[in-house]
Amino acid sequence: PAWRRAAKLLGWKADGIFLSNGPGDPAAVTYAIDNIKEIAGSGVPTFGICLGHQLMGLALGAQTYKLKFGHRGGNHPVKQLETGAVEITSQNHGFAVDPATLPSDVKPTHVNLYDGTLEGFRHVTKPVFSVQYHPEASPGPHDADYLFSQFLDSIEKR
């Protein structure tokens, strides 16, 4: 649960932590941001989606903002910056992480081709990454499968 204290989660010695989606303004969920700061600093592989992505951004020092028009639906093109591949994604959110506020040790990985908003980022030294869209929704239908493989790979490396 989002309210579970990081110390308790880390005490379970989980192989990885997944930050799932949810509704609302991420800046209002201060208890989760504090927990994620501790989790991200622990070295435990962590993967966030949607609200989990936004909370991860805040925990790492970025800022979020409310979109004029939220992203809704199952046909949003997102470009993977490393490969140039375009994924067809499912989205349902009204807030975004401001890429201009990402710390220098956090790199953008994905961008929305409709409006240029940040769709993913990765920490350069910690096994922490996230995406704004819903890779589990499979609108591509397999465009984003590699994200789950990357998460499992980071767990195996640890």
Protein Blocks (a to p, Z undefined) as FASTA:
>chain_A
ZZlcfklmmmnopabdcddddedjfklmmmlmmmmmmmmmnopacddehjlmmmmmmmno
pacdddfbacedjkbccddfknopacddddddfbdcdfklpcfkbccfbdcfklopafbd
cdfkbccdddfbdfknommlmmmmmmmmmmmmmmmmZZ
